[in-house]
Amino acid sequence: MTKNSGNDSKFQMAHRILDIGVSEILVIGARAKELKAQGRPVIELGAGEPDFDTPDNIKNAAIEAIKRGESKYTALTGTPALKKAIQIKFARDNDLHFDSNQIIASTGAKQVLFNAFMATLQAGDEVIIPTPYWTSYADIVSLCGGIPVLIPCSAENGFRLQADELEKAITENTKWLLLNSPSNPTGAAYSREAYQPILDVLLDHEQVWLLTDDIYEHIVYNDFEFVTPAQIEPKLKSRTLTVNGVSKAYAMTGWRIGYAGGPVKLIKAMSVIQSQSTSCPSSISQAAAVEALTGPQDILMERRDSFQSRRDLVVDTLNAIDGINCPVPEGAFYTFASCEGIINRKTPSGEVISSDRDFCRLLLEEASISVVPGSAFGVSPFFRISYATSKSELEEALKRISTFVSQLS
Ligand SMILES: Cc1ncc(COP(=O)(O)O)c(C=O)c1O
């Protein structure tokens, strides 16, 4: 994180954003683009979005909505058609049955998170976030006046939170536990068996609510069965917010539609926040999301298979490099590999790699490959590769990483 200084003599920013950083991922992306503009053959493995295009049936649904003149404000929490589509999706995929007033559609899952924390956190309330984590979580919690409580999860435990770690972290101020499965950045996912002990802990702490970010739900590999807590522990449903969106599954990051199902009072409070920020999500994007959620779903399998073959390529190649150790992720389109074995090695020009940040910086400057250091997700020394890029680019990138590492001494 690059902290804001807030020092400009004429401009004074609000205290609430002084500690909010500009994401390291964006900083790396900007440097990669700068090098590209200078003619360097940079391959970017930093971005967190699918390389696929939005499917045609979804685009056409949006075009039809434009033609029908659906260009006005919609109902605050989503059009009746979208809410119906979300109900269908939750019932079909997750065996979760929500009434219309238990659902909210927002401008991306990110706005859902923002609404939820803004609507519920009092100063001093704590939100438990297992790490490595998507750093926006902690920043959103802080912006909403809460305190992020980070629990490091080890590679040995598959980067998954353990019940005893959760039990220790809960205090009387704990308001939420935030879980993300499959995870950005590790790709780790919770099976039924992995979830249950955590949910058992929550059953003993009635003041703690659970927010699950399921945005990578459809990107899971082999025989892994995706499950979500409200589905497997109905006793927690009255204090669980199940968050999802169309960005990753349907390659719709720019359309900005996320949604959630949860208890009526919470959804109502979230809608108050939304009413004074964006009102409703884009009417055209909502029409597109209806088609995404209720149209043909076979594209999800095809794309998942494509991601899986790329995951296998990346994991196998990285593990063949001396000094790198890459666990096999259950889902999402990221690998989160340890570069511990490379720390303290020297480049041919004599520079010592003393952190994952150094490793990633030098990889970009010397091999024109952009990846993100684990430090950006709260855990070192690791690096995240987003393999949502073409196989030929991935092969070239992996070759360069391998050559770069082989030249270290
Ligand atoms: C874990 C996670 N949750 C949520 C989001 C944001 O999703 P949306 O595009 O719906 O705001 C992202 C985007 O990178 C993500 O990685």
The ligand as an SDF file (V2000), in Angstrom:
LIG
                    3D

 16 16  0  0  0  0  0  0  0  0999 V2000
  -12.8350  -11.2440   -3.9780 C   0  0  0  0  0  0  0  0  0  0  0  0
  -13.4730  -10.1750   -4.7670 C   0  0  0  0  0  0  0  0  0  0  0  0
  -14.6710   -9.6980   -4.3970 N   0  0  0  0  0  0  0  0  0  0  0  0
  -15.2840   -8.7300   -5.0850 C   0  0  0  0  0  0  0  0  0  0  0  0
  -14.6950   -8.1640   -6.1990 C   0  0  0  0  0  0  0  0  0  0  0  0
  -15.4010   -7.0480   -6.9090 C   0  0  0  0  0  0  0  0  0  0  0  0
  -16.3940   -7.4660   -7.7190 O   0  0  0  0  0  0  0  0  0  0  0  0
  -17.3210   -6.4630   -8.5260 P   0  0  0  0  0  0  0  0  0  0  0  0
  -16.6980   -6.2820   -9.8820 O   0  0  0  0  0  0  0  0  0  0  0  0
  -18.6420   -7.1440   -8.5910 O   0  0  0  0  0  0  0  0  0  0  0  0
  -17.3790   -5.1770   -7.7670 O   0  0  0  0  0  0  0  0  0  0  0  0
  -13.4380   -8.6170   -6.6240 C   0  0  0  0  0  0  0  0  0  0  0  0
  -12.7670   -8.0120   -7.7790 C   0  0  0  0  0  0  0  0  0  0  0  0
  -11.5950   -8.1710   -8.0400 O   0  0  0  0  0  0  0  0  0  0  0  0
  -12.8250   -9.6560   -5.9060 C   0  0  0  0  0  0  0  0  0  0  0  0
  -11.6280  -10.1530   -6.2710 O   0  0  0  0  0  0  0  0  0  0  0  0
  1  2  1  0
  2  3  1  0
  2 15  2  0
  3  4  2  0
  4  5  1  0
  5  6  1  0
  5 12  2  0
  6  7  1  0
  7  8  1  0
  8  9  2  0
  8 10  1  0
  8 11  1  0
 12 13  1  0
 12 15  1  0
 13 14  2  0
 15 16  1  0
M  END
$$$$
